[in-house]
Amino acid sequence: MLIVEPCAGLGNRLLGLASAYALAERLGRRLVVIWKREAGCNIRASELFDLPMEVVEISENGLKKEPIAQLRGDREKKKWRGKASLFLECEDVERIKARRGYEGLFETLQKEPAVYFKTFGPVCALGAGSYRFLRPGRKIEAKGEALFARLGEHSVGVHVRRTDHTEAIANSPLSLFLERMERELAADEKTEFFVATDDAGVREELKAAFPAQKLIFNEKGIIDRDSKEGIEDAFVEMLALSKCRKILGSYNSTFSLLPSYIGDIPLEVVSKS
């Protein structure tokens, strides 16, 4: 048995989730997912996905905010840790990966009948087909239905990451996105751009640079990724990017990478280097 506790934000959790699923298949093991609601990803897995494995929903919002849910979550984690012959923190997983690579981590898991591990990233290589198991929940499908219907063979996804991502801001300036989008239009005048960004200012600058009919936004989307509604809209936008023919993405951004895996489409990182 593999028991995985995906950590950090939605993108990091999806990396951990897909790679844990792949490892469980390779090992022929039962997979159990411990999905926690907490700051940065305060939403139930069932509100986002229809997953084909056992999911244990818990809260880690603290005794002050959710005392009963917190205590129940603590009991669940203790119960599942008790079933494991080996427990690995995120730091343990990263240490094994750094020293021995993915195969070293696989060998560690293979030796134990039941492993509980936490991770904020992938635990094996990912690529085309890694997210074939991922099904959006009904609420997500309903939220994105009108947006998804607008995307087709001439749609190019554009993900401009800003806020606290200093590497993306430094290496993927908006000026480079504007240049690449102009080149896409020059190559195919029918091109239209679905734009996902966490910066309202970026939206306005793009609206000033391109005709309205060339830009598609999730107009009802909430940019605040700390709210439940914001996380739902982030996942809708991730799925929308995956339905484009290619993605122009930001430097070192998981949010740019994941849709390329989900949709099995090319990702071009817009970067100075």
N, C-alpha and C positions, 0 to 999 in steps of 0.2 A: 504494500500500500504506500502511496505517496500522498502526503498532506501538505498542501502549499498555502502559504499566507502571502498573497501579493501585497506589496507595500507601495507607499508614495502616491503619486497622482494617477489619473486614469490611464495615460499612455504607458507609464512604467508598469502598471498592473497588467495591462494587456500583453506586454512583452513577457512578463512572468507567467501569465496564465497560458498563453499559447505554447510556450516552451515546456511548461510542466505537462501539458496535455500530450505533447510530442514524446516526452520522456516516458510518461506512463504507458503510452502505446508501445514504445520500443521495449520497455521492460515487462510488458504484459501485466501491469499493476492497476489496481483500483485507484482512482484519483478523487481526492476530497479537497474542496476549496474552502478555506476559511476567509470569508469576505467581511471586512470590518468597515463600518461607517465611522469616519473621523474627519477632522479638519483637513481640507484639501481634496477629499473624496467622500463627502458625507451623503452617500446615496446607496441604496440596496442594489446588489447585483441583479435581482429580479426586476428592478425598474429599468434596467438597461438591456439585459440579454435574456435569451432563452437558451440556457446552457445544458449540454448533454451529460453533465457529471453532477455528483452530489455537492451542493453548496450549503455551507453553514453560515448564516447571516448573524453577525454580532455587532455590538456597538462599542466603540472606544472613545466616546464623547465625554467621558468623565462622570464621576459620581454626582457632581453638582448639577449637570445638565440632564443626565439620564441615569439616575441611580439604579433602578431596577434592571434596565437593559445592560448597563455596565456590569453589574454583578452576574447576570446571566451569561454575558459574553465571557467573563473571567472563568466561570465554571466550564463553559464549552471548550475554551482553549486548554484548560487544565485537563479535561477529559481526553481530548485528542492528543495532547502531548504524552499522556499516560499510555496511549496505544502505540507510541513510536519507540523504536529501539535506538533511534538517533535523532537529535534535535540540532538544527543549524540556524543560527541567526544570519541576517543579511551579510554581516561582515565575514562570517565563516564561509558563506557561499562565494563571496568575492575573493577571499584569500585562496580558496582552492582553485578557482578559475585563473587567478593570476599566476599561481605556481604550476598548475598542471593542465590548464585549459579545460574545455568542455568535456573531453574524454576522461580527464581525471575526476571531474565531478560525477560523471556517469558511473565510473568505477566505484566511487564512494557510495553512491546510492544503491548500486547493484549489490553490494556486500551486505546490506541491511534489509531485513524483511519489511520494515515499516519506518519511513523517514518523514519527519515533520520539518519543513524548511521554510524560512521566510526569504523573500527576494524582492528587490526593486528593479530587476532587469531580467534579461534572458538567461536561461540555464542550459541552453543548447542553441545551435545555429537555427535561424529562421529564414524563410523565403517563401516563394510561391507555394500556395497550398497550406501554409501553416495555420491559416485562419478559416479553413473550410468548415470547421465546427461552429464558428461564431454566428449566431442568429440574433438579430436585434429583437427586442421585446416589442409587443404590440403597440405600446405607447410611443416608442421611438419611431416605429414604422409610420404611425399616424402623424406624428410631428413632422416627419421629413417627407411625407408623401408628395406634397405639391412641389417641393424643392427638387426631389429626385426625378420627378417627371420632366423637369426642364432641362436635364442634362443629357447630352447625347454625344455623337461621334465628333462633333466640333468643339466640345467643351474641354478646356484646359483648367486644371485645378491650380490655384495659387494660394500658398500658405505663407503668410508673413507673420513671423513670431516676434513679439516685442515684450512689453512689461519688464519682468525681472530676468529675462534670458539675455545676459550681457554678450555671450558669444554670438548669438544670432544677430543682435543689434550691430555689433562691430563688424561681422563678416558678411552679413546679408543686408546691406542698406537698400532702402526703397528705390533708389536710383537704378540699381542693377535689376530689380524686378521690372521697373518701367521699360528698361532697354530690352529685356528678354520678351516681355509681353508685346512690344512693338514688333520684334522680329517674328513672333508667332503670327501676328496679324498680317505682316508682309508676306509670309509664306502661304497663308490661307485666310483670305478676307472673311470667310464665314466663321472664323474662330470667335468664341466667346469665353469669358473667364468666370469661373466660380471662385470667389475670393473668401478665404477663411482667415481671420486675424483677431488678435486679442487687443487691438488698438483702434479705437473709434477714429482717431486722427488719420490713420492709414486709409480707412474707407473713404474719408473725405478727399484726401489727396488723389486717390485713384479715380474717384468720381469727377474730379476736375481735369484729369488727364485723358480719360477715355469717354466715348459716347455711352450714354446710359444703357443702350441696348446691347452693349458688349460686356456688361458687368452683371454678374448674378451674386447676390448676397443672401444669406439667411436673415431676411429683414426682421423677423421676429426673435432672432437669436439674442440671448443674454450673454454679454461678454464676461461677466463675473463668474469665474470658474470655481469660486468658493461656495456657491449656492447650488442646491440640488438642480434647479432649473438650468443653471449655467452649465453644469456637467452634462445634463441631458442634451442641451444644444451643442455642446462640444462634440458629443458622440454623433449627433446628426450631421455636423459639419465634417467629421472624420469620414463618415460613410459617404457623404456627398463627394468628397475629394476622391474616394475610391471608385466612384462611378464615372470619373472623367477619363479621357484617353491618355493623359499624362499629368504629372504634378511638377510644378515649379516650387521647390520647398526651401525652407530656411536651414541655415548651417546648424548641424548637430541637434536637430529637433526631432524628438520621438514622434511628435504630432504630424510631421511631414512624412516620416518613414512608414508609420503604421498603415496609412491608407494605400500605399504602394503595395504592401504585402496583402492587405485585405482584398484589393481589386486586381492584384497581379498586373500592375501597370508600371511604366517607367517613372522613376523619380529623378529629376535633375535638381541638384542642390545649387541654388543661386548664391554664389560666393565670390569674394575677391580673389581667392587662391584657386 
